[in-house]
Amino acid sequence: AVVLQCLRNVVGADDAKRRQAEAHLAAQARVPGYGRVLCTFLLAPALPPEIRQLAGIVLKKLIKEEWDGAMGAEDKQHLKQALPQGLLDSERRVTSACGLAIGQISAQDFPDQWPTLIEDLLAMIQAHVTTNPSAVYGCVRCLEVVVENTGDDVLPPLEAVLVPALLQMLGSDAFPINVRRRCLRTLARVLELAAFV
């Protein structure tokens, strides 16, 4: 309840409360379970979109700063399981925040600690291609972020699985133009990585 009130105060108009809330949120970074709490708020459809988005921003910062530090194994596993589900959310700010958080995790854990990430995202795309265009866009945007955060050392898993899937999506009318644009950008990044190997 305290973290939620802090998030509300950060987006509020009172500068003194905002500064105090920001300091409190920063101090929580080393508290076990904090990442799970933020993730819960990010994925809570009953909360206002701006609170959910802020929870995602704070979570991404936490992942960047504490993933290899204070964040425990249980929190890491929870985030890897829960965040992809946020890509199915109808609120674009939430899908974006989830994608950016997953991208931050992938920068540190893909492929060694999260070998199924690409396959999981591709499976979500295929499962929702005709039923949930917002989910497809969120997943494709997440793939783009993951690829942006990778180096040429992870090129083999990207080439083997991702390139054929991207080419298939690019050639399919089942995907809207905005999704195909994201696929093209992602494919260009993979090819750019391949050029330096």
VEXRO-505303 format. One record per residue: y, z, x of N, C-alpha, C, CB in turn. Coordinates in steps of 0.001 Angstrom, whole numbers, plus 500000, padded with zeros to 6 digits. Glycine has a CB too. Layout:
<sites>
- n_v,n_w,n_u,ca_v,ca_w,ca_u,c_v,c_w,c_u,cb_v,cb_w,cb_u
- Y,Z,X,Y,Z,X,Y,Z,X,Y,Z,X
...
</sites>
This chain:
<sites>
- n_v,n_w,n_u,ca_v,ca_w,ca_u,c_v,c_w,c_u,cb_v,cb_w,cb_u
- 498797,500000,500827,500000,500000,500000,501260,500000,500866,500002,501214,499062
- 501209,500684,502002,502368,500739,502891,502639,499359,503496,502146,501784,504010
- 501592,498662,503919,501760,497339,504512,502332,496372,503486,500420,496812,505058
- 501829,496445,502258,502337,495557,501206,503816,495825,500934,501522,495735,499911
- 504200,497092,500890,505611,497420,500674,506458,496917,501839,505795,498942,500496
- 505942,497004,503038,506668,496484,504210,506872,494977,504083,505904,496811,505519
- 505833,494255,503659,505969,492815,503473,507042,492514,502434,504626,492193,503054
- 507051,493284,501364,508078,493092,500328,509471,493365,500875,507805,494003,499125
- 509587,494401,501706,510888,494737,502282,511374,493678,503269,510816,496087,502972
- 510453,493059,503977,510838,492017,504929,511465,490824,504209,509619,491560,505747
- 510936,490472,503056,511511,489342,502317,512657,489771,501399,510428,488655,501495
- 512939,491069,501351,514018,491583,500514,515388,491367,501130,513811,493047,500252
- 516404,491771,500376,517797,491537,500785,518385,492656,501630,518653,491344,499573
- 517771,493827,501624,518313,494989,502342,517976,494893,503833,517753,496314,501745
- 519005,494687,504680,518777,494508,506125,518150,495736,506784,520088,494183,506818
- 518599,496922,506401,518069,498149,507010,516584,498304,506680,518861,499390,506520
- 516212,498080,505431,514801,498167,505039,513986,497084,505729,514653,498050,503512
- 514562,495893,505882,513854,494798,506535,513545,495148,507985,514677,493507,506463
- 514541,495647,508712,514317,496007,510120,513268,497105,510257,515629,496462,510770
- 513346,498094,509378,512375,499188,509404,510962,498664,509085,512784,500294,508392
- 510876,497780,508102,509582,497205,507728,509013,496351,508853,509718,496367,506454
- 509850,495564,509510,509390,494743,510634,508849,495608,511754,510524,493862,511158
- 509538,496716,512044,509078,497632,513089,507739,498261,512712,510125,498730,513340
- 507593,498624,511450,506337,499217,511002,505184,498210,511103,506475,499724,509556
- 505434,496976,510681,504390,495947,510772,503989,495700,512223,504870,494633,510129
- 504955,495658,513117,504657,495448,514548,503827,496604,515103,505969,495299,515363
- 504108,497817,514642,503380,498987,515133,501930,499009,514649,504086,500260,514696
- 501629,498303,513580,500277,498279,513023,499322,497377,513810,500329,497824,511584
- 499841,496596,514730,499041,495569,515410,497771,496113,516056,499876,494894,516462
- 497791,497325,516529,496623,497876,517221,495765,498772,516320,497074,498663,518435
- 496100,498826,515042,495331,499636,514099,494104,498844,513644,496207,500054,512876
- 492903,499412,513789,491696,498704,513339,491797,498352,511849,490434,499566,513601
- 491386,497144,511520,491390,496699,510137,492683,496056,509672,491092,497836,509269
- 493713,496070,510503,495007,495513,510100,494904,494016,509788,496047,495746,511201
- 494144,493297,510580,493958,491868,510327,493299,491618,508984,493128,491239,511431
- 492321,492455,508632,491656,492304,507331,492621,492580,506185,490447,493246,507233
- 493490,493576,506363,494476,493903,505323,495413,492722,505113,495286,495175,505704
- 495924,492160,506209,496822,491009,506094,496122,489825,505436,497348,490605,507473
- 494876,489603,505808,494104,488505,505236,493911,488716,503737,492740,488376,505941
- 493661,489937,503326,493504,490249,501903,494769,489891,501135,493169,491739,501707
- 495928,490235,501693,497188,489905,501026,497441,488396,501029,498354,490636,501705
- 497099,487734,502107,497259,486283,502190,496451,485581,501107,496837,485776,503570
- 495264,486087,500835,494357,485433,499895,494452,485972,498468,492952,485578,500382
- 495382,486893,498214,495495,487521,496888,496347,486669,495948,496100,488935,497009
- 495744,485986,494990,496506,485094,494107,497515,485826,493210,495550,484314,493241
- 497338,487117,493016,498255,487869,492151,499592,488169,492832,497604,489172,491717
- 499634,488060,494143,500882,488337,494866,501787,487112,494857,500588,488768,496317
- 503101,487331,494968,504025,486190,495034,503760,485339,496285,505494,486685,495029
- 503952,484020,496172,503668,483124,497309,504408,483507,498595,504033,481705,496936
- 505644,483976,498494,506387,484316,499714,505778,485521,500436,507853,484603,499373
- 505194,486467,499690,504523,487619,500305,503234,487151,500980,504217,488724,499242
- 502500,486297,500283,501257,485771,500840,501533,484976,502121,500536,484884,499802
- 502557,484144,502078,502912,483350,503253,503314,484255,504409,504050,482374,502923
- 504120,485273,504139,504534,486200,505193,503323,486925,505781,505552,487220,504644
- 502376,487330,504923,501153,487964,505431,500438,487018,506393,500211,488362,504260
- 500430,485727,506068,499804,484737,506956,500536,484576,508271,499727,483405,506269
- 501854,484609,508220,502653,484495,509447,502405,485693,510358,504158,484384,509112
- 502408,486881,509766,502161,488101,510544,500733,488081,511090,502395,489373,509672
- 499793,487603,510279,498399,487518,510724,498247,486551,511900,497497,487077,509563
- 498882,485408,511824,498808,484438,512929,499346,485053,514219,499600,483153,512583
- 500447,485776,514119,501026,486451,515287,500056,487504,515834,502382,487110,514917
- 499437,488240,514918,498461,489251,515319,497284,488608,516048,497962,490032,514093
- 496785,487503,515518,495665,486796,516155,496068,486340,517550,495217,485581,515300
- 497253,485783,517659,497719,485286,518959,497819,486413,519985,499082,484598,518807
- 498310,487560,519562,498580,488650,520496,497408,489602,520707,499751,489427,520019
- 496534,489758,519711,495514,490812,519793,494077,490328,519682,495756,491808,518730
- 493853,489014,519565,492486,488519,519379,491583,488977,520509,492474,486992,519287
- 492036,488858,521721,491238,489303,522857,491608,490702,523307,491393,488346,524005
- 492428,491384,522519,492853,492734,522848,492304,493751,521866,494359,492814,522883
- 493173,494238,521007,492824,495340,520112,491972,494942,518917,494062,495979,519623
- 491898,493667,518590,491158,493282,517385,489662,493417,517614,491503,491842,516971
- 489023,494153,516720,487597,494416,516831,486736,493268,516349,487251,495643,516069
- 485465,493332,516683,484508,492279,516321,484363,492139,514805,483141,492571,516946
- 484393,493264,514069,484269,493188,512610,485454,492454,512003,484155,494594,512004
- 486649,492742,512493,487841,492053,511992,487766,490557,512292,489115,492657,512615
- 487339,490229,513506,487233,488816,513878,486262,488077,512967,486787,488680,515337
- 485110,488676,512736,484108,488036,511888,484617,487895,510456,482800,488837,511908
- 485289,488913,509972,485842,488855,508614,486841,487698,508485,486527,490197,508251
- 487721,487572,509457,488726,486512,509407,488082,485129,509456,489716,486667,510561
- 487068,484974,510285,486388,483675,510372,485694,483311,509062,485366,483687,511510
- 485254,484295,508320,484598,484027,507045,485602,483833,505918,483651,485156,506699
- 486676,484620,505915,487606,484625,504781,488660,483525,504850,488292,485957,504698
- 489212,483275,506022,490332,482327,506115,490003,480914,505631,490801,482255,507535
- 488824,480358,505929,488543,479020,505403,488607,478948,503878,487181,478568,505868
- 488283,480030,503202,488371,480028,501737,489815,479879,501267,487766,481317,501164
- 490763,480330,502076,492173,480177,501744,492626,478726,501769,493013,480985,502693
- 491869,477872,502432,492202,476448,502450,491989,475805,501081,491362,475723,503502
- 491266,476480,500215,491002,475981,498867,492068,476421,497864,489639,476451,498402
- 493007,477234,498315,494046,477772,497428,494960,476654,496927,494877,478851,498159
- 495458,476805,495718,496348,475777,495162,497778,475895,495689,496358,475867,493643
- 498121,477014,496291,499465,477222,496843,499517,476644,498263,499842,478747,496847
- 500302,475608,498453,500378,474896,499732,500796,475830,500875,501366,473726,499626
- 501672,476792,500610,502097,477724,501676,500929,478574,502162,503233,478639,501173
- 500028,478898,501260,498862,479698,501631,497877,478854,502437,498173,480274,500374
- 497623,477628,501981,496700,476780,502736,497243,476504,504136,496452,475455,501990
- 498541,476320,504228,499155,476086,505531,499017,477312,506433,500633,475717,505364
- 499289,478494,505879,499179,479728,506667,497740,479960,507125,499673,480936,505847
- 496777,479691,506238,495368,479844,506613,494988,478851,507707,494458,479652,505384
- 495427,477616,507566,495137,476606,508575,495715,476955,509938,495667,475275,508130
- 496931,477476,509935,497554,477860,511207,496841,479056,511838,499039,478189,510994
- 496408,480005,511011,495665,481152,511535,494312,480712,512099,495463,482211,510433
- 493628,479817,511376,492352,479286,511877,492584,478524,513185,491685,478356,510816
- 493654,477754,513233,493989,477036,514465,494206,477977,515631,495225,476191,514261
- 494845,479105,515374,495074,480088,516432,493751,480687,516906,496017,481201,515940
- 492860,480972,515963,491536,481489,516341,490777,480441,517144,490721,481896,515084
- 490846,479197,516688,490094,478133,517366,490550,477942,518804,490236,476821,516608
- 491830,478181,519059,492344,478037,520425,491628,478990,521372,493861,478293,520463
- 491107,480077,520836,490453,481077,521675,488927,481090,521521,491002,482442,521350
- 488432,480674,520353,487002,480841,520082,486207,479546,519902,486842,481661,518868
- 486868,478408,519753,486134,477158,519541,485908,476461,520868,486891,476229,518569
- 484731,475997,521154,483524,475999,520334,482573,477157,520612,482798,474725,520533
- 482789,477890,521692,481805,478887,522119,481533,479980,521089,482262,479520,523387
- 482571,480584,520545,482398,481690,519618,482449,481271,518144,483449,482721,519879
- 482782,480012,517904,482831,479500,516522,482354,478050,516534,484289,479610,515914
- 481078,477836,516867,480576,476471,517059,480513,475629,515792,479222,476529,517655
- 480484,476250,514628,480340,475492,513381,481679,475182,512707,479462,476259,512420
- 482764,475498,513342,484077,475348,512700,484314,473930,512179,485179,475720,513680
- 484158,472927,513017,484431,471547,512604,483494,471135,511471,484280,470580,513802
- 482206,471414,511622,481243,471061,510590,481562,471768,509274,479827,471408,511045
- 481965,473038,509350,482305,473788,508137,483501,473164,507423,482605,475256,508481
- 484517,472781,508165,485691,472159,507558,485342,470804,506952,486808,472001,508594
- 484540,470029,507652,484128,468722,507121,483285,468875,505854,483337,467939,508185
- 482439,469898,505823,481633,470144,504620,482526,470536,503441,480588,471252,504885
- 483559,471323,503709,484491,471698,502639,485226,470464,502114,485507,472751,503144
- 485594,469573,503007,486276,468336,502583,485361,467530,501666,486695,467479,503818
- 484125,467336,502091,483184,466540,501293,482898,467200,499942,481870,466338,502064
- 482851,468522,499913,482556,469238,498671,483681,469125,497651,482288,470696,498967
- 484902,468889,498121,486061,468918,497217,486800,467594,497120,487020,469974,497664
- 486252,466524,497681,486967,465249,497750,487373,464725,496372,486108,464215,498452
- 486544,464921,495372,486887,464399,494045,487421,465466,493099,485681,463750,493427
- 487308,466718,493471,487683,467787,492536,488942,468543,492898,486576,468751,492428
- 489285,468605,494179,490397,469458,494595,491177,468809,495741,489880,470848,495021
- 492100,467892,495422,492861,467209,496473,493662,468171,497348,493797,466200,495852
- 494122,469266,496778,494875,470251,497556,493991,470880,498627,495450,471342,496635
- 492741,471180,498268,491801,471753,499236,491496,470756,500350,490498,472179,498536
- 491316,469494,499971,491034,468461,500972,492206,468368,501949,490774,467082,500292
- 493415,468340,501420,494595,468272,502282,494652,469488,503213,495882,468187,501431
- 494404,470682,502663,494426,471898,503482,493405,471858,504601,494179,473112,502618
- 492209,471373,504299,491153,471291,505315,491485,470255,506384,489813,470950,504661
- 491998,469108,505963,492356,468062,506927,493523,468535,507803,492728,466739,506191
- 494484,469202,507196,495608,469752,507973,495094,470786,508968,496674,470391,507035
- 494128,471594,508550,493535,472583,509450,492816,471894,510614,492556,473492,508680
- 492078,470827,510315,491430,470061,511399,492464,469571,512406,490643,468857,510823
- 493586,469104,511894,494655,468623,512769,495150,469745,513686,495824,468062,511934
- 495352,470931,513120,495821,472077,513907,494774,472478,514943,496145,473275,512985
- 493505,472486,514545,492428,472839,515474,492419,471877,516656,491058,472824,514758
- 492510,470584,516372,492488,469577,517441,493725,469714,518334,492416,468150,516841
- 494886,469994,517739,496104,470192,518527,495956,471361,519500,497301,470430,517602
- 495161,472367,519110,495005,473573,519920,493858,473504,520914,494806,474748,519030
- 493185,472357,520998,492046,472262,521901,492415,471455,523139,490843,471628,521188
- 491648,471677,524148,491824,470920,525382,490687,469933,525553,491905,471858,526594
- 490744,469159,526625,489714,468138,526830,488352,468739,527161,490133,467197,527939
- 488295,470043,527439,487014,470679,527734,486118,470787,526496,487248,472060,528320
- 486692,470656,525311,485885,470699,524090,485756,469321,523449,486494,471677,523091
- 486007,468309,524214,485968,466949,523679,484585,466537,523159,486411,465980,524742
- 483483,466815,523835,482181,466362,523321,481897,466772,521873,481091,466896,524197
- 482104,468059,521472,481846,468370,520062,482815,467648,519121,481939,469875,519836
- 484017,467423,519570,484986,466717,518728,484578,465266,518537,486392,466793,519340
- 484197,464629,519637,483817,463210,519559,482568,463008,518717,483590,462642,520957
- 481589,463860,518924,480300,463663,518269,480365,463817,516756,479300,464629,518823
- 481132,464761,516272,481141,465066,514848,482406,464584,514159,480985,466547,514638
- 483525,464804,514789,484800,464580,514115,485202,463111,514038,485873,465348,514813
- 485019,462355,515103,485460,460960,515101,484795,460149,513987,485165,460319,516452
- 483459,460206,513826,482862,459443,512716,483383,459884,511341,481345,459588,512752
- 483583,461183,511171,484076,461680,509881,485500,461206,509616,484020,463213,509839
- 486336,461237,510642,487721,460777,510468,487763,459284,510151,488553,461071,511735
- 486950,458508,510836,486909,457070,510565,486441,456790,509136,485987,456364,511569
- 485479,457567,508679,484997,457404,507304,486107,457736,506306,483764,458301,507051
- 486837,458823,506546,487922,459198,505632,489046,458165,505655,488477,460582,506000
- 489343,457647,506842,490399,456635,506940,490057,455383,506136,490639,456263,508402
- 488787,455032,506075,488374,453830,505388,488050,454015,503916,487209,453271,506065
- 488210,455220,503412,487830,455497,502029,489049,455628,501126,486995,456767,501958
- 488999,454929,500005,490069,455043,499010,489993,456349,498222,490011,453866,498050
- 488931,457118,498435,488798,458400,497740,489825,459415,498239,487384,458956,497921
- 490370,459157,499429,491340,460084,500013,492750,459538,499828,491042,460323,501515
- 493666,460381,499363,495052,459921,499195,495693,459588,500543,495887,460991,498468
- 496787,458868,500490,497456,458391,501710,497916,459532,502603,498648,457525,501346
- 498384,460647,502033,498831,461759,502881,497668,462363,503669,499501,462845,502025
- 496485,462384,503076,495303,462885,503784,494902,461902,504883,494122,463109,502797
- 494945,460611,504573,494570,459612,505587,495556,459601,506754,494497,458213,504956
- 496827,459872,506478,497812,459984,507574,497439,461126,508516,499241,460208,507008
- 497070,462264,507927,496656,463413,508746,495403,463062,509553,496390,464658,507850
- 494478,462348,508940,493268,461920,509658,493632,461030,510843,492306,461170,508707
- 494559,460124,510631,494977,459214,511695,495621,459982,512843,495952,458163,511150
- 496474,460955,512531,497096,461781,513586,496044,462553,514369,498116,462763,512975
- 495067,463095,513634,494014,463869,514285,493171,462966,515174,493128,464572,513240
- 492821,461798,514682,492051,460836,515474,492831,460422,516722,491699,459594,514626
- 494120,460199,516581,494950,459831,517734,494922,460927,518792,496400,459560,517293
- 494950,462187,518359,494914,463309,519314,493563,463359,520030,495184,464657,518586
- 492475,463138,519294,491144,463129,519923,491064,462010,520954,490025,462958,518855
- 491572,460839,520605,491559,459709,521536,492461,459974,522744,492003,458425,520819
- 493560,460651,522512,494443,461033,523620,493731,461973,524574,495724,461692,523093
- 492973,462932,524030,492193,463840,524875,491153,463055,525673,491504,464930,524015
- 490509,462088,525012,489481,461287,525678,490051,460459,526812,488797,460380,524681
- 491299,460047,526689,491934,459231,527730,492130,459986,529024,493261,458719,527249
- 492183,461328,528931,492413,462131,530123,491157,462664,530750,493299,463255,529802
- 490000,462321,530186,488730,462818,530726,488227,461881,531798,487674,462972,529613
</sites>
